[in-house]
């Protein structure tokens, strides 16, 4: 299962992610093994019940932590921006 297929709210899949696009990313080291990644993001969504797709543009922030030899996302926050 892909990340896009695994997005759920209370076990229900209210929307289907058709596409996720990321803009230029800014990466800032916050400490040893901790980075903040920010940048624009555009999602193309469709209600599971059908209908036309919706383009949602926004800004995303992610905190990544190095654990057990790999990087794990510790926090994600997305804010929709108005066109």
CORTA-V201362 format. One record per residue. N is the residue number from 1. RES is the residue in three letters. SS is DSSP state (H for helix, E for strand, C for the rest). D_FIRST is the distance of its C-alpha to the first C-alpha in Angstrom with 1 decimal. Layout:
n=[N/N]
res=[RES/RES]
ss=[SS/SS]
d_first=[D_FIRST/D_FIRST]
This chain:
n=[1/2/3/4/5/6/7/8/9/10/11/12/13/14/15/16/17/18/19/20/21/22/23/24/25/26/27/28/29/30/31/32/33/34/35/36/37/38/39/40/41/42/43/44/45/46/47/48/49/50/51/52/53/54/55/56/57/58/59/60/61/62/63/64/65/66/67/68/69/70/71/72/73/74/75/76/77/78/79/80/81/82/83]
res=[UNK/UNK/UNK/UNK/UNK/UNK/UNK/UNK/UNK/UNK/UNK/UNK/UNK/UNK/UNK/UNK/UNK/UNK/UNK/UNK/UNK/UNK/UNK/UNK/UNK/UNK/UNK/UNK/UNK/UNK/UNK/UNK/UNK/UNK/UNK/UNK/UNK/UNK/UNK/UNK/UNK/UNK/UNK/UNK/UNK/UNK/UNK/UNK/UNK/UNK/UNK/UNK/UNK/UNK/UNK/UNK/UNK/UNK/UNK/UNK/UNK/UNK/UNK/UNK/UNK/UNK/UNK/UNK/UNK/UNK/UNK/UNK/UNK/UNK/UNK/UNK/UNK/UNK/UNK/UNK/UNK/UNK/UNK]
ss=[C/C/H/H/H/H/C/C/E/C/C/E/C/C/E/E/E/E/E/E/E/E/E/E/E/E/E/E/E/E/E/C/C/E/E/E/E/E/E/E/E/E/E/E/E/E/E/C/C/C/C/C/C/E/E/E/E/E/E/E/E/E/E/E/E/E/E/C/C/E/E/E/E/E/E/E/E/E/E/E/C/C/C]
d_first=[0.0/3.8/6.8/8.2/6.2/6.7/10.3/12.6/16.3/17.8/14.9/15.4/13.6/16.9/15.8/13.3/13.1/14.3/15.3/15.9/19.0/20.7/24.5/26.6/25.7/28.3/27.8/30.3/30.7/31.6/32.5/31.8/28.0/27.3/26.7/26.4/24.6/25.6/25.5/25.0/21.7/21.3/18.5/18.7/17.7/18.3/19.0/17.0/20.4/20.9/23.6/24.0/21.6/22.8/23.0/23.0/24.6/24.9/25.2/22.8/23.7/21.7/23.2/21.9/23.3/23.7/23.0/23.1/23.5/20.5/19.8/18.0/17.9/20.4/20.9/19.7/22.1/22.2/25.3/25.7/28.8/31.1/31.7]
